[in-house]
Amino acid sequence: MSGNGSILRRLDAVSIPLPVIVRVLLGVYFIYSGINKAIDPIDFLKAIRTYGALPESPPFFLNATAIVLPWLEIVCGVGLVLGVLRRGAGLTIGLMLCVFTPAILFRALSMMNEQGLSFFAVEFDCGCGTGREIIWIKLLKNTVLLLLALWTVFSTSRVWEPGAWFCHRQRTTRSMGRPGRPYEDVPAEHAESSDNRSPVPVGASDTG
């Protein structure tokens, strides 16, 4: 675990803002994917239905998924691009990929058994908003996207993140507004008496 953390720290410290590039590319991809699904929710609903993972009766679950999921992808994508709630957005995308990828794999294996296809020949519209895709390539792509999502979650870089800048500014403002500690508990009369006390000459004797 420490080895993985050191690798991330080295990548975060590269002069080229790699963490920014990663989260922006990931965010743009999911904004694009979410918009394609939101534009035509009926096609997306049909694609979800082919997996057989959600009950068809009542239709609430299928309809809610077809409506909510695209906008969830768009919101997470915008969060990554803007650097707002970056870790939460990356974690949500990672969880979605952990659900989508096995579902795509299981459907591909089912098509192999039913149609006698080679795994590398399986091709269908997985409902990801990108049309028909060769599935083994899609699985590789999802694996890369999952790694990028994990990077956005565990990265310690705060470059070009308005949320981190805002929190830092709030902490700075609070610290500047605090009164000085050396003078907090000193009564006013003690402070005045110490100011009016005459200095004692160096070397002066107490006995006179």
Protein Blocks (a to p, Z undefined) as FASTA:
>chain_A
ZZmmmmmmmmmmpmblfklmmmmmmmmmmmmmmmmmmmmmmlmmmmmmmnomacfbdfkl
mmmmmmmmmmmmmmmmmmmmnopaklmmmmmmmmmmmmmmmmmmmmmmmmmmmnopafkl
gccdehnonapadfklmmmmmmmmmmmmmmmmmpcbfghifklmmmmmmmmmmmmmpccf
klmmgcfklmmmmmmpccddehiafkZZ
